[in-house]
Amino acid sequence: MILRRLTENLRGQNWTAIAIEFLIVVTGVFIGTQVSNWNQVRLEKQATTRMLEQLQPELRSQLEFFDGVAIYFATSRRYADEAFAGWRNDPKVSDERFVIAAYQASQITGIAINPDSWALTFGGSQLRDIEDPKIRRNLQLALTADYGPVEFTAVATRYREQVRHVIPIAIQDRIRVECGDRNVPGKEGAILIVLPTTCATKIDPAVAHQIASALRARPDLVGELEWHLAAIATFMANVETLSMPIRELEKELAASSSRRKPR
């Protein structure tokens, strides 16, 4: 209709009408483009919101794993204290208990997290679509964090290596089978690595005495165990630093979800 009128006005050299018709066409195209762009931005923001909602369970699972690692190393620390008592010839610690504690104190774990998958999901454009500055900042911190200091190798110390040179592999195998790491499903979907708090492994008294004597003949292992505990303390401090933005992000996402729910 507009095109036909424009043609007729051109034939009649009705320049005023031509200008008005042209302006209508340009305005229509402009508005259509703007509406299309606005709708595209709206859809992208909705997609980002959905991705953030889908991220929440993974964040809760990761935080549960962080908390599980803290419990794990608290357990290994109790074994370490018992091992120290064994090196001091504390009569309350039998040779059997000393050997088991010395081994269990060397047990370690690491943080299992792959921020690369998050980074692939939330590129620069998705980050820009996040309107809440706190959520955007904490997600960016989680994506760019260095997880090297909380990997398994960060606590694979000389104590772990050397104490296993002293304890025969047959005894190590028995302790591992009966009291080693256990994979336990968590409440938030994480697979938690648990170190049993007690170990009822039985070692022949003569064998236990022989191994305990060999351990006491290595007083340097006391210093190595102290260094091992210091490495774990640094590891846990790094865990806390890395978990802070994730905890804040999970809290902000939960609050944001609650605000969006109809009342």
Helices and strands as residue ranges (DSSP letters): H 2-11, H 15-87, H 95-104, H 115-121, H 124-128, H 133-144, G 148-150, G 152-155, H 158-166, H 169-179, E 182-185, E 191-194, H 205-216, H 220-260
